[in-house]
């Protein structure tokens, strides 16, 4: 590897580190020693006799459109570990495409029709966009509303953001 390639690689790595640091800085950290959500979860699990533990996902979100969503969901570790994970494959597969993620972001941002989405760059042809919209709809990440309008169902907004948060390095 010549010097120019090495410098380019170092610059790429530095940019990735800086981006990761920026994301961590933007995270909402608990106050020092303040794990109120975790402490509450532990107390509820102890009351329920859930010795294996559990998980809790929660969020409150205001979208650029002004819509607000509050959501919370918890499961015991036993329920999660005993569940057939293959049932989640379609949902994860639908999110496993960059164009579909972009479509979801644009829809949450206020673009709701295929025509509005097709006007954006780098999303492909109208046929390709409809293909991706069908995949997202079939997996439950989108709902086809009246007259060709698409929306993320209210019960999926925070879970979508939680899934994205778990993918952060």
Rosetta constraint file for C-alpha pairs under 8 A:
AtomPair CA 1 CA 5 HARMONIC 6.09 0.50
AtomPair CA 1 CA 6 HARMONIC 6.48 0.50
AtomPair CA 2 CA 6 HARMONIC 6.30 0.50
AtomPair CA 3 CA 7 HARMONIC 6.14 0.50
AtomPair CA 4 CA 8 HARMONIC 6.20 0.50
AtomPair CA 5 CA 9 HARMONIC 6.13 0.50
AtomPair CA 6 CA 10 HARMONIC 6.17 0.50
AtomPair CA 7 CA 11 HARMONIC 6.13 0.50
AtomPair CA 8 CA 12 HARMONIC 6.19 0.50
AtomPair CA 9 CA 13 HARMONIC 6.24 0.50
AtomPair CA 10 CA 14 HARMONIC 6.09 0.50
AtomPair CA 11 CA 15 HARMONIC 6.11 0.50
AtomPair CA 12 CA 16 HARMONIC 6.27 0.50
AtomPair CA 13 CA 17 HARMONIC 6.22 0.50
AtomPair CA 14 CA 18 HARMONIC 6.13 0.50
AtomPair CA 15 CA 19 HARMONIC 6.08 0.50
AtomPair CA 16 CA 20 HARMONIC 6.14 0.50
AtomPair CA 17 CA 21 HARMONIC 6.15 0.50
AtomPair CA 18 CA 22 HARMONIC 6.12 0.50
AtomPair CA 19 CA 23 HARMONIC 6.29 0.50
AtomPair CA 20 CA 24 HARMONIC 6.29 0.50
AtomPair CA 20 CA 169 HARMONIC 6.84 0.50
AtomPair CA 21 CA 25 HARMONIC 6.11 0.50
AtomPair CA 22 CA 26 HARMONIC 6.21 0.50
AtomPair CA 23 CA 27 HARMONIC 6.34 0.50
AtomPair CA 30 CA 34 HARMONIC 5.49 0.50
AtomPair CA 30 CA 35 HARMONIC 6.29 0.50
AtomPair CA 31 CA 35 HARMONIC 7.77 0.50
AtomPair CA 35 CA 39 HARMONIC 5.89 0.50
AtomPair CA 36 CA 40 HARMONIC 5.97 0.50
AtomPair CA 37 CA 41 HARMONIC 6.16 0.50
AtomPair CA 38 CA 42 HARMONIC 6.13 0.50
AtomPair CA 39 CA 43 HARMONIC 6.25 0.50
AtomPair CA 40 CA 44 HARMONIC 6.26 0.50
AtomPair CA 41 CA 45 HARMONIC 6.07 0.50
AtomPair CA 41 CA 54 HARMONIC 7.74 0.50
AtomPair CA 41 CA 55 HARMONIC 7.78 0.50
AtomPair CA 41 CA 56 HARMONIC 7.10 0.50
AtomPair CA 42 CA 46 HARMONIC 6.09 0.50
AtomPair CA 42 CA 53 HARMONIC 7.48 0.50
AtomPair CA 43 CA 47 HARMONIC 6.25 0.50
AtomPair CA 44 CA 48 HARMONIC 6.20 0.50
AtomPair CA 45 CA 49 HARMONIC 6.04 0.50
AtomPair CA 45 CA 50 HARMONIC 5.07 0.50
AtomPair CA 45 CA 51 HARMONIC 7.32 0.50
AtomPair CA 45 CA 53 HARMONIC 6.46 0.50
AtomPair CA 45 CA 54 HARMONIC 7.08 0.50
AtomPair CA 45 CA 76 HARMONIC 7.72 0.50
AtomPair CA 46 CA 50 HARMONIC 6.05 0.50
AtomPair CA 46 CA 51 HARMONIC 7.02 0.50
AtomPair CA 50 CA 54 HARMONIC 7.52 0.50
AtomPair CA 50 CA 76 HARMONIC 6.66 0.50
AtomPair CA 50 CA 78 HARMONIC 7.85 0.50
AtomPair CA 52 CA 76 HARMONIC 7.37 0.50
AtomPair CA 52 CA 77 HARMONIC 5.78 0.50
AtomPair CA 52 CA 78 HARMONIC 6.21 0.50
AtomPair CA 53 CA 76 HARMONIC 5.91 0.50
AtomPair CA 53 CA 77 HARMONIC 5.31 0.50
AtomPair CA 53 CA 78 HARMONIC 7.58 0.50
AtomPair CA 54 CA 74 HARMONIC 7.20 0.50
AtomPair CA 54 CA 75 HARMONIC 5.62 0.50
AtomPair CA 54 CA 76 HARMONIC 3.91 0.50
AtomPair CA 54 CA 77 HARMONIC 4.32 0.50
AtomPair CA 54 CA 78 HARMONIC 7.57 0.50
AtomPair CA 55 CA 74 HARMONIC 5.52 0.50
AtomPair CA 55 CA 75 HARMONIC 5.59 0.50
AtomPair CA 55 CA 76 HARMONIC 6.32 0.50
AtomPair CA 55 CA 77 HARMONIC 6.74 0.50
AtomPair CA 56 CA 72 HARMONIC 7.28 0.50
AtomPair CA 56 CA 73 HARMONIC 5.79 0.50
AtomPair CA 56 CA 74 HARMONIC 4.16 0.50
AtomPair CA 56 CA 75 HARMONIC 6.67 0.50
AtomPair CA 57 CA 72 HARMONIC 5.63 0.50
AtomPair CA 57 CA 73 HARMONIC 5.31 0.50
AtomPair CA 57 CA 74 HARMONIC 6.14 0.50
AtomPair CA 57 CA 159 HARMONIC 7.78 0.50
AtomPair CA 57 CA 162 HARMONIC 7.41 0.50
AtomPair CA 58 CA 70 HARMONIC 7.75 0.50
AtomPair CA 58 CA 71 HARMONIC 5.51 0.50
AtomPair CA 58 CA 72 HARMONIC 4.11 0.50
AtomPair CA 58 CA 73 HARMONIC 6.34 0.50
AtomPair CA 58 CA 158 HARMONIC 7.41 0.50
AtomPair CA 59 CA 69 HARMONIC 7.89 0.50
AtomPair CA 59 CA 70 HARMONIC 5.86 0.50
AtomPair CA 59 CA 71 HARMONIC 5.47 0.50
AtomPair CA 59 CA 72 HARMONIC 6.52 0.50
AtomPair CA 59 CA 158 HARMONIC 5.98 0.50
AtomPair CA 60 CA 68 HARMONIC 7.30 0.50
AtomPair CA 60 CA 69 HARMONIC 5.64 0.50
AtomPair CA 60 CA 70 HARMONIC 4.36 0.50
AtomPair CA 60 CA 71 HARMONIC 6.45 0.50
AtomPair CA 60 CA 158 HARMONIC 7.37 0.50
AtomPair CA 61 CA 68 HARMONIC 5.56 0.50
AtomPair CA 61 CA 69 HARMONIC 5.18 0.50
AtomPair CA 61 CA 70 HARMONIC 6.49 0.50
AtomPair CA 61 CA 158 HARMONIC 7.13 0.50
AtomPair CA 62 CA 66 HARMONIC 5.92 0.50
AtomPair CA 62 CA 67 HARMONIC 5.59 0.50
AtomPair CA 62 CA 68 HARMONIC 4.30 0.50
AtomPair CA 62 CA 69 HARMONIC 6.45 0.50
AtomPair CA 63 CA 67 HARMONIC 5.42 0.50
AtomPair CA 63 CA 68 HARMONIC 6.39 0.50
AtomPair CA 63 CA 108 HARMONIC 6.77 0.50
AtomPair CA 63 CA 109 HARMONIC 6.80 0.50
AtomPair CA 64 CA 108 HARMONIC 7.62 0.50
AtomPair CA 64 CA 109 HARMONIC 5.57 0.50
AtomPair CA 64 CA 110 HARMONIC 7.40 0.50
AtomPair CA 65 CA 108 HARMONIC 7.57 0.50
AtomPair CA 65 CA 109 HARMONIC 6.12 0.50
AtomPair CA 65 CA 110 HARMONIC 5.80 0.50
AtomPair CA 69 CA 154 HARMONIC 6.82 0.50
AtomPair CA 69 CA 157 HARMONIC 7.24 0.50
AtomPair CA 69 CA 158 HARMONIC 7.24 0.50
AtomPair CA 70 CA 158 HARMONIC 7.54 0.50
AtomPair CA 71 CA 155 HARMONIC 7.17 0.50
AtomPair CA 71 CA 158 HARMONIC 6.33 0.50
AtomPair CA 75 CA 79 HARMONIC 6.55 0.50
AtomPair CA 75 CA 80 HARMONIC 6.79 0.50
AtomPair CA 76 CA 80 HARMONIC 6.44 0.50
AtomPair CA 77 CA 81 HARMONIC 5.97 0.50
AtomPair CA 78 CA 82 HARMONIC 5.96 0.50
AtomPair CA 79 CA 83 HARMONIC 6.08 0.50
AtomPair CA 85 CA 89 HARMONIC 7.36 0.50
AtomPair CA 88 CA 92 HARMONIC 6.29 0.50
AtomPair CA 89 CA 93 HARMONIC 5.87 0.50
AtomPair CA 90 CA 94 HARMONIC 6.13 0.50
AtomPair CA 90 CA 139 HARMONIC 6.10 0.50
AtomPair CA 91 CA 95 HARMONIC 6.72 0.50
AtomPair CA 91 CA 139 HARMONIC 5.05 0.50
AtomPair CA 91 CA 140 HARMONIC 7.37 0.50
AtomPair CA 91 CA 141 HARMONIC 7.74 0.50
AtomPair CA 92 CA 96 HARMONIC 6.22 0.50
AtomPair CA 93 CA 97 HARMONIC 7.63 0.50
AtomPair CA 94 CA 100 HARMONIC 7.21 0.50
AtomPair CA 94 CA 135 HARMONIC 6.04 0.50
AtomPair CA 94 CA 136 HARMONIC 5.67 0.50
AtomPair CA 94 CA 139 HARMONIC 6.44 0.50
AtomPair CA 95 CA 100 HARMONIC 6.37 0.50
AtomPair CA 95 CA 101 HARMONIC 6.15 0.50
AtomPair CA 95 CA 136 HARMONIC 7.68 0.50
AtomPair CA 96 CA 100 HARMONIC 7.66 0.50
AtomPair CA 96 CA 101 HARMONIC 7.77 0.50
AtomPair CA 97 CA 101 HARMONIC 6.40 0.50
AtomPair CA 98 CA 102 HARMONIC 6.20 0.50
AtomPair CA 99 CA 103 HARMONIC 6.12 0.50
AtomPair CA 99 CA 123 HARMONIC 6.06 0.50
AtomPair CA 99 CA 132 HARMONIC 7.55 0.50
AtomPair CA 100 CA 104 HARMONIC 6.24 0.50
AtomPair CA 100 CA 132 HARMONIC 5.92 0.50
AtomPair CA 100 CA 133 HARMONIC 7.44 0.50
AtomPair CA 100 CA 136 HARMONIC 7.22 0.50
AtomPair CA 101 CA 105 HARMONIC 6.25 0.50
AtomPair CA 102 CA 106 HARMONIC 6.11 0.50
AtomPair CA 103 CA 107 HARMONIC 6.07 0.50
AtomPair CA 103 CA 117 HARMONIC 7.29 0.50
AtomPair CA 103 CA 133 HARMONIC 7.85 0.50
AtomPair CA 104 CA 108 HARMONIC 6.12 0.50
AtomPair CA 104 CA 142 HARMONIC 7.97 0.50
AtomPair CA 104 CA 152 HARMONIC 7.36 0.50
AtomPair CA 105 CA 109 HARMONIC 6.11 0.50
AtomPair CA 106 CA 110 HARMONIC 6.42 0.50
AtomPair CA 106 CA 111 HARMONIC 5.60 0.50
AtomPair CA 106 CA 112 HARMONIC 7.90 0.50
AtomPair CA 106 CA 117 HARMONIC 7.51 0.50
AtomPair CA 107 CA 111 HARMONIC 4.73 0.50
AtomPair CA 107 CA 112 HARMONIC 5.25 0.50
AtomPair CA 107 CA 150 HARMONIC 7.13 0.50
AtomPair CA 107 CA 151 HARMONIC 6.31 0.50
AtomPair CA 107 CA 152 HARMONIC 7.27 0.50
AtomPair CA 108 CA 151 HARMONIC 7.33 0.50
AtomPair CA 108 CA 152 HARMONIC 6.92 0.50
AtomPair CA 111 CA 116 HARMONIC 5.83 0.50
AtomPair CA 111 CA 117 HARMONIC 6.48 0.50
AtomPair CA 112 CA 116 HARMONIC 6.82 0.50
AtomPair CA 112 CA 117 HARMONIC 7.44 0.50
AtomPair CA 112 CA 149 HARMONIC 5.10 0.50
AtomPair CA 112 CA 150 HARMONIC 5.03 0.50
AtomPair CA 112 CA 151 HARMONIC 6.40 0.50
AtomPair CA 113 CA 117 HARMONIC 6.34 0.50
AtomPair CA 113 CA 148 HARMONIC 5.82 0.50
AtomPair CA 113 CA 149 HARMONIC 4.68 0.50
AtomPair CA 113 CA 150 HARMONIC 6.12 0.50
AtomPair CA 114 CA 118 HARMONIC 5.90 0.50
AtomPair CA 114 CA 126 HARMONIC 7.55 0.50
AtomPair CA 114 CA 129 HARMONIC 7.34 0.50
AtomPair CA 114 CA 130 HARMONIC 7.27 0.50
AtomPair CA 114 CA 148 HARMONIC 6.94 0.50
AtomPair CA 114 CA 149 HARMONIC 7.38 0.50
AtomPair CA 114 CA 150 HARMONIC 8.00 0.50
AtomPair CA 115 CA 119 HARMONIC 6.34 0.50
AtomPair CA 116 CA 120 HARMONIC 7.22 0.50
AtomPair CA 117 CA 123 HARMONIC 7.83 0.50
AtomPair CA 117 CA 129 HARMONIC 7.78 0.50
AtomPair CA 118 CA 123 HARMONIC 6.95 0.50
AtomPair CA 118 CA 124 HARMONIC 7.64 0.50
AtomPair CA 118 CA 125 HARMONIC 7.09 0.50
AtomPair CA 118 CA 126 HARMONIC 5.87 0.50
AtomPair CA 118 CA 129 HARMONIC 7.06 0.50
AtomPair CA 123 CA 128 HARMONIC 7.87 0.50
AtomPair CA 123 CA 129 HARMONIC 6.70 0.50
AtomPair CA 124 CA 128 HARMONIC 5.82 0.50
AtomPair CA 124 CA 129 HARMONIC 6.44 0.50
AtomPair CA 125 CA 129 HARMONIC 6.22 0.50
AtomPair CA 126 CA 130 HARMONIC 6.20 0.50
AtomPair CA 127 CA 131 HARMONIC 6.22 0.50
AtomPair CA 128 CA 132 HARMONIC 6.37 0.50
AtomPair CA 129 CA 133 HARMONIC 6.12 0.50
AtomPair CA 130 CA 134 HARMONIC 6.06 0.50
AtomPair CA 131 CA 135 HARMONIC 6.37 0.50
AtomPair CA 132 CA 136 HARMONIC 6.25 0.50
AtomPair CA 133 CA 137 HARMONIC 6.04 0.50
AtomPair CA 133 CA 142 HARMONIC 7.52 0.50
AtomPair CA 134 CA 138 HARMONIC 5.98 0.50
AtomPair CA 135 CA 139 HARMONIC 6.29 0.50
AtomPair CA 136 CA 140 HARMONIC 6.26 0.50
AtomPair CA 136 CA 141 HARMONIC 5.15 0.50
AtomPair CA 136 CA 142 HARMONIC 5.53 0.50
AtomPair CA 137 CA 141 HARMONIC 5.73 0.50
AtomPair CA 137 CA 142 HARMONIC 4.46 0.50
AtomPair CA 137 CA 143 HARMONIC 5.71 0.50
AtomPair CA 137 CA 144 HARMONIC 7.09 0.50
AtomPair CA 138 CA 142 HARMONIC 7.86 0.50
AtomPair CA 140 CA 153 HARMONIC 7.96 0.50
AtomPair CA 141 CA 152 HARMONIC 5.94 0.50
AtomPair CA 141 CA 153 HARMONIC 6.95 0.50
AtomPair CA 141 CA 156 HARMONIC 6.47 0.50
AtomPair CA 141 CA 160 HARMONIC 7.98 0.50
AtomPair CA 142 CA 150 HARMONIC 6.44 0.50
AtomPair CA 142 CA 151 HARMONIC 5.56 0.50
AtomPair CA 142 CA 152 HARMONIC 4.56 0.50
AtomPair CA 142 CA 153 HARMONIC 6.14 0.50
AtomPair CA 143 CA 150 HARMONIC 5.69 0.50
AtomPair CA 143 CA 151 HARMONIC 5.37 0.50
AtomPair CA 143 CA 152 HARMONIC 6.04 0.50
AtomPair CA 143 CA 153 HARMONIC 6.05 0.50
AtomPair CA 144 CA 148 HARMONIC 6.62 0.50
AtomPair CA 144 CA 149 HARMONIC 5.92 0.50
AtomPair CA 144 CA 150 HARMONIC 4.67 0.50
AtomPair CA 144 CA 151 HARMONIC 6.65 0.50
AtomPair CA 145 CA 149 HARMONIC 5.00 0.50
AtomPair CA 145 CA 150 HARMONIC 5.55 0.50
AtomPair CA 145 CA 151 HARMONIC 6.91 0.50
AtomPair CA 152 CA 156 HARMONIC 6.43 0.50
AtomPair CA 152 CA 157 HARMONIC 6.32 0.50
AtomPair CA 153 CA 157 HARMONIC 6.69 0.50
AtomPair CA 155 CA 159 HARMONIC 7.48 0.50
AtomPair CA 156 CA 160 HARMONIC 5.88 0.50
AtomPair CA 157 CA 161 HARMONIC 6.49 0.50
AtomPair CA 158 CA 162 HARMONIC 6.04 0.50
AtomPair CA 159 CA 163 HARMONIC 6.08 0.50
AtomPair CA 160 CA 164 HARMONIC 6.29 0.50
AtomPair CA 161 CA 165 HARMONIC 6.04 0.50
AtomPair CA 162 CA 166 HARMONIC 6.22 0.50
AtomPair CA 163 CA 167 HARMONIC 6.56 0.50
AtomPair CA 164 CA 168 HARMONIC 6.83 0.50
